Amino acid sequence: MSSASCLARFFRSALLLTLAVSAAGMQLEGHAILKSSSPTSGGSVSGADVAVKLTFNVRVDAARSKLLLLMPDTSTVELPIGKWPSPDTLVSKLSGLKPGAYAIRWQVLAPDGHISRGEIPFTVR
């Protein structure tokens, strides 16, 4: 076997190994999945002021994320995203809530470039 043939085989193998390692890395940091939330989905809170905390399975791009509050009358209010305590967490604050059914709609950008969305319904007593 010639040295050119051996060199070509080496580079092909190195390329395949690099692609395999890259693919494995992308699977480790895949789509953002909501791990926990406060308020909890389907839960209820009391009081007009509520702290919001969403924790995901991977870091999220807070600058490109959105939080909306769906009001009982179906109107929406954009929520400001506060200084986040860790790269996998978004926080905000709700104030002046009256009793009724609400939902937090979220949209985040994960490291793999995919956008994930969801909704957290909750009730204010």
PAZAPA-4460 file (N, C-alpha, C; in steps of 0.05 Angstrom, whole numbers, plus 32768, in hexadecimal, padded with zeros to 4 digits):
% residues 125
    n_x    n_y    n_z   ca_x   ca_y   ca_z    c_x    c_y    c_z   seq   type   mol
   8011   7FE9   8000   8000   8000   8000   8012   8019   8000     1      M     A
   800C   802C   7FF0   801D   8044   7FED   8018   8057   8005     2      S     A
   802B   8068   800A   8029   807B   8020   8012   808F   801B     3      S     A
   800C   8096   8002   7FF6   80A8   7FFC   7FDC   809B   8003     4      A     A
   7FD9   8080   7FFE   7FC1   8072   8004   7FBD   8070   8022     5      S     A
   7FD3   806B   8031   7FD2   806A   804E   7FCA   8085   805A     6      C     A
   7FD5   809A   804F   7FCF   80B5   8058   7FB2   80BC   8053     7      L     A
   7FA7   80B4   803C   7F8B   80BA   8036   7F79   80AA   8049     8      A     A
   7F80   8091   804F   7F70   8081   8061   7F71   808D   807D     9      R     A
   7F88   8097   8086   7F8B   80A3   80A0   7F79   80BC   80A2    10      F     A
   7F79   80CD   808D   7F68   80E5   808E   7F4B   80DF   808D    11      F     A
   7F43   80CA   807E   7F27   80C2   807E   7F1E   80B9   809A    12      R     A
   7F2F   80A9   80A6   7F29   809F   80C1   7F28   80B5   80D5    13      S     A
   7F3A   80C8   80D3   7F3A   80DF   80E5   7F21   80F0   80E2    14      A     A
   7F18   80F4   80C9   7F00   8103   80C3   7EE8   80F5   80CF    15      L     A
   7EE6   80DB   80CB   7ECF   80CC   80D6   7ECF   80CD   80F4    16      L     A
   7EE6   80CB   8101   7EE7   80CD   811E   7EDE   80E9   8127    17      L     A
   7EE7   80FD   811A   7EDF   8119   8121   7EC1   811C   811E    18      T     A
   7EB6   8112   8109   7E98   8115   8105   7E89   8105   811B    19      L     A
   7E93   80EE   8122   7E86   80DE   8137   7E87   80EC   8152    20      A     A
   7E9E   80F8   8158   7EA0   8106   8172   7E8F   811F   8172    21      V     A
   7E8D   812D   815B   7E7D   8145   8159   7E5F   813E   815C    22      S     A
   7E57   8128   8150   7E3B   811F   8152   7E34   8117   816E    23      A     A
   7E46   810A   817C   7E41   8103   8198   7E3F   811C   81A9    24      A     A
   7E4F   8130   81A4   7E4D   8149   81B3   7E33   8157   81AF    25      G     A
   7E29   8157   8196   7E10   8164   8191   7DF9   8156   819F    26      M     A
   7DFA   813B   81A2   7DE5   812D   81B0   7DE6   8134   81CE    27      Q     A
   7DFD   813A   81D9   7DFF   8141   81F5   7DF2   815C   81FA    28      L     A
   7DF4   816E   81E7   7DE9   8189   81EA   7DD3   818C   81D5    29      E     A
   7DBE   817C   81D7   7DA9   817D   81C3   7D93   8192   81C9    30      G     A
   7D7B   818C   81C1   7D65   819E   81C5   7D61   81A5   81E2    31      H     A
   7D58   81BD   81E7   7D53   81C5   8203   7D38   81B9   820C    32      A     A
   7D3A   81AB   8222   7D22   819E   822E   7D1E   81AA   8249    33      I     A
   7D06   81B3   824F   7D00   81BF   8269   7D01   81A9   827F    34      L     A
   7D13   81AD   8292   7D16   819A   82A8   7D04   81A1   82C0    35      K     A
   7D02   81BA   82C6   7CF2   81C3   82DD   7CE9   81DF   82D9    36      S     A
   7CD3   81E6   82E6   7CC9   8202   82E4   7CBC   820A   82FE    37      S     A
   7CBD   8224   8303   7CAE   8230   8319   7CA2   8249   830D    38      S     A
   7C87   824B   830C   7C74   8237   8316   7C75   821D   8306    39      P     A
   7C6A   8208   8313   7C6A   81EE   8306   7C53   81ED   82F2    40      T     A
   7C56   81DC   82DE   7C41   81D8   82CA   7C28   81CC   82D7    41      S     A
   7C12   81D9   82D4   7BF9   81D0   82E0   7BF6   81D7   82FD    42      G     A
   7C0A   81E5   8308   7C09   81EC   8325   7BFA   8206   832A    43      G     A
   7BF9   820D   8343   7BEC   8226   834B   7BFE   8235   835E    44      S     A
   7BFB   824F   835D   7C0B   8261   836E   7BF7   8274   837C    45      V     A
   7C00   827F   8392   7BF0   8293   839F   7BFF   82AD   83A1    46      S     A
   7BF2   82C2   839F   7BFF   82DC   83A0   7C02   82E9   8384    47      G     A
   7C05   8303   8384   7C06   8312   836B   7C22   8312   835E    48      A     A
   7C37   830C   836E   7C52   830C   8364   7C5D   82F0   8364    49      D     A
   7C68   82E8   834D   7C72   82CC   834A   7C8D   82CD   833D    50      V     A
   7CA0   82BE   8349   7CBA   82BB   833C   7CB9   82A5   8327    51      A     A
   7CC5   82A9   8311   7CC5   8295   82FB   7CE2   828A   82F8    52      V     A
   7CE4   8270   82F7   7CFE   8263   82F3   7CFA   824B   82E1    53      K     A
   7D07   824A   82CA   7D06   8233   82B8   7D22   8228   82B5    54      L     A
   7D25   820E   82BA   7D3F   8201   82B8   7D3E   81EC   82A2    55      T     A
   7D52   81EC   8290   7D53   81DA   8279   7D6A   81C5   827C    56      F     A
   7D69   81B2   826B   7D7E   819C   826C   7D98   81A5   8260    57      N     A
   7D99   81BB   8251   7DB2   81C6   8245   7DB2   81E4   8249    58      V     A
   7DC9   81F0   8244   7DCA   820D   8245   7DB8   8218   822F    59      R     A
   7DAD   8230   8234   7D9C   823D   821F   7DA7   8259   821B    60      V     A
   7DA1   8264   8204   7DAA   827F   81FD   7D94   8292   8208    61      D     A
   7D99   829D   821F   7D85   82AF   822C   7D7F   82C8   821B    62      A     A
   7D93   82D2   820D   7D8F   82EA   81FC   7D7C   82E5   81E5    63      A     A
   7D7A   82CC   81DD   7D68   82C5   81C6   7D50   82B6   81D0    64      R     A
   7D4B   82B5   81EA   7D34   82A7   81F5   7D1D   82BA   81F9    65      S     A
   7D05   82B0   81FB   7CED   82C0   81FF   7CDC   82B3   8214    66      K     A
   7CD0   82C4   8225   7CBC   82BB   8239   7CA4   82CE   8235    67      L     A
   7C8D   82C1   8233   7C73   82D0   8230   7C60   82C6   8246    68      L     A
   7C50   82D8   8251   7C3B   82D1   8263   7C21   82D2   8255    69      L     A
   7C13   82BC   8253   7BF8   82BA   8248   7BE5   82C0   825E    70      L     A
   7BD6   82D6   825B   7BC4   82E0   826F   7BA9   82D1   826E    71      M     A
   7B98   82D3   8283   7B7E   82C5   8282   7B6D   82CE   826B    72      P     A
   7B70   82E7   8261   7B60   82F0   824B   7B6C   82E9   822F    73      D     A
   7B81   82D9   822F   7B90   82CF   8218   7BA3   82E4   820C    74      T     A
   7BA5   82FB   8218   7BBA   830E   820F   7BD5   8304   8219    75      S     A
   7BEB   830F   820D   7C05   8306   8216   7C16   831F   821F    76      T     A
   7C28   831A   8231   7C3A   832F   823B   7C56   8323   823A    77      V     A
   7C69   8331   822D   7C84   8328   822C   7C91   832B   8247    78      E     A
   7C9F   8317   8250   7CAC   8318   826B   7CCA   831D   8267    79      L     A
   7CD4   8330   8277   7CF1   8335   8276   7D00   831D   8282    80      P     A
   7D16   8315   8275   7D26   82FF   8280   7D3B   830C   8291    81      I     A
   7D3C   8304   82AA   7D4F   830F   82BD   7D6A   8303   82BA    82      G     A
   7D7D   830E   82CA   7D98   8303   82CA   7D96   82E6   82D4    83      K     A
   7D9F   82D4   82C3   7D9B   82B7   82C8   7DB1   82AD   82DA    84      W     A
   7DA9   829B   82ED   7DBC   8290   8301   7DCF   827C   82F5    85      P     A
   7DC7   826F   82DF   7DD8   825B   82D2   7DD0   8259   82B5    86      S     A
   7DE2   824F   82A4   7DDD   824E   8287   7DC5   823D   827E    87      P     A
   7DBB   822C   8290   7DA4   821B   8288   7D8A   8225   8294    88      D     A
   7D8A   823E   829F   7D73   8248   82AE   7D6A   8264   82A5    89      T     A
   7D50   8267   82A2   7D44   8282   829C   7D34   828A   82B4    90      L     A
   7D35   82A4   82BC   7D25   82AE   82D2   7D16   82C7   82CA    91      V     A
   7D00   82CC   82D6   7CF0   82E5   82D2   7CDF   82E8   82EB    92      S     A
   7CCF   82FE   82EB   7CBE   8304   8302   7CA3   830D   82F7    93      K     A
   7C8E   8302   8303   7C72   830A   82FC   7C68   831B   8313    94      L     A
   7C5A   8330   830D   7C4F   8340   8323   7C33   834A   831B    95      S     A
   7C23   834F   832F   7C08   8359   832B   7BF4   8345   8320    96      G     A
   7BF9   832B   8324   7BE7   8317   831A   7BCE   8315   832A    97      L     A
   7BB8   8312   831C   7B9E   830E   8329   7B96   82F1   8326    98      K     A
   7B84   82E7   8337   7B7C   82CB   8335   7B73   82C4   8319    99      P     A
   7B7B   82AC   8310   7B73   82A3   82F5   7B87   828F   82EA   100      G     A
   7B82   8287   82D1   7B93   8273   82C3   7BA7   8282   82B1   101      A     A
   7BC0   827C   82B4   7BD6   8288   82A5   7BE7   8272   8298   102      Y     A
   7BF9   827A   8287   7C0D   8268   827C   7C26   8278   8275   103      A     A
   7C3D   826C   8278   7C56   8277   8270   7C5E   8269   8256   104      I     A
   7C61   8278   8240   7C6B   826C   8227   7C88   8273   8225   105      R     A
   7C98   825E   8220   7CB5   8262   821E   7CC0   8259   8203   106      W     A
   7CD5   8265   81FB   7CE4   825E   81E3   7D01   8262   81E8   107      Q     A
   7D12   824D   81E4   7D2E   824F   81E9   7D3E   8244   81D2   108      V     A
   7D57   824E   81CF   7D6A   8244   81BB   7D7F   8233   81C9   109      L     A
   7D81   821A   81C0   7D94   8207   81CC   7DAF   8208   81BD   110      A     A
   7DC4   81FD   81C9   7DDF   81FD   81BC   7DDF   81F0   81A0   111      P     A
   7DCD   81DD   819B   7DCD   81D0   8181   7DBF   81E1   816C   112      D     A
   7DB6   81F9   8173   7DA9   820B   815F   7D8C   8207   815D   113      G     A
   7D80   81F5   816B   7D63   81F0   8169   7D54   8201   817E   114      H     A
   7D3C   820A   8176   7D2B   8219   8187   7D17   8205   8194   115      I     A
   7D14   8207   81AE   7D00   81F7   81BC   7CEB   820B   81C8   116      S     A
   7CD2   8201   81C9   7CBC   8211   81D3   7CAB   8201   81E6   117      R     A
   7C9D   820F   81F7   7C8B   8201   8209   7C79   8214   8217   118      G     A
   7C67   8209   8227   7C54   8219   8236   7C50   820C   8252   119      E     A
   7C4F   821E   8266   7C4B   8215   8282   7C31   8221   828C   120      I     A
   7C1B   8212   828D   7C03   821E   8297   7C03   821D   82B6   121      P     A
   7BF8   8232   82C2   7BF6   8232   82DF   7BDE   8244   82E7   122      F     A
   7BD7   8242   8300   7BC0   8252   830A   7BC9   8263   8321   123      T     A
   7BBE   827B   8322   7BC2   828D   8339   7BA9   828C   8349   124      V     A
   7BAC   8286   8363   7B95   8285   8375   7B90   82A0   8383   125      R     A
***
